[in-house]
C-alpha cells in the first residue's frame, strides 16, 4: 500500500483514482502521518425482496420448542 502526501494526492488525484479502480489501496498522509485511505468501492449490495422465498421454506409449528431442561437453563432454573 503506497503512502502519498496531501499535495501529491491533490495534484495527481485522477491518476491515483485510476490505480484504486485497478484494486490498489493508497494512504494519504499529512506530514508523514496517515490520515485517509483511498480504497475501491465494493459493488452495491443487492436489494432484498420481502417474501422472495414464500412457498419455498417450511417451518414446523414447534420449531422453537425446547426440551424442559434446556428451557430451564435459559431461565436460570438449571444447575
N, C-alpha and C positions, 0 to 999 in steps of 0.2 A: 504494500500500500504506500503510495507516494505521498509525501507531505509537501505542500506549496504554501508560500506566504500569501497574504491577502492581496498585495499589489499584483503578484503574478496571476492569481486567480481572477482578479478583475480584468486584467489585460488579456488573458487567454481563456476566458470563460467558455467560448464556443468550442475550442479545442478540447478543453477539459470535459465538457459535456459529451462530446463525441466518444472520448475514452470511456466515460461512465456508461454510455449506451452500449459499449462493447463488453461491459461487465466489470470494469475496474472500479475500485473504490479509491477516492482521493481525499486526504485530510487537508483542511485549510487551517493554517496557523497564524497567530498574531505574535510577533516577537519570539518565534520558535515554540510557542505553547499552542497545542492543538485546541481549536475552538469549534470546528464543524467537520462533518464528513459528507462528501458527495457520494451517494450510492444509487445504483439503478433502482427504479421503482419496480415493484412486483406487479404482475398482472392484477387487474381489479378482481376482487372476489366475485364469484358468481352470485347472483341474486337468488335467494331461496324462495321457492314457491310453496306457500302453505297448502297442505293437503296433497302434495305431489305423489305420496305413497299410499293414498287412500285405496283400500281394497287389496293392497299387496302385503300388508302386515297383519298378522293375527295375534292378539294379546289375550291370554286366558283370563277369565274373570277373577281368578285367585292369584294373579301374578305377583301381588305384593303381600301375600300372606306369609307369615314367618312361623316356624315352629315355636312353641311356648318358651322353651329355654333360651332361644336366641332373642325373642322379643323381650323377655325379662332382662337379659343382659343389656339391651339398649335402654331399658327403663331404669337401670341401676339396681334392679332387684336381684341380679345374679351374683354369684361369688366367683 
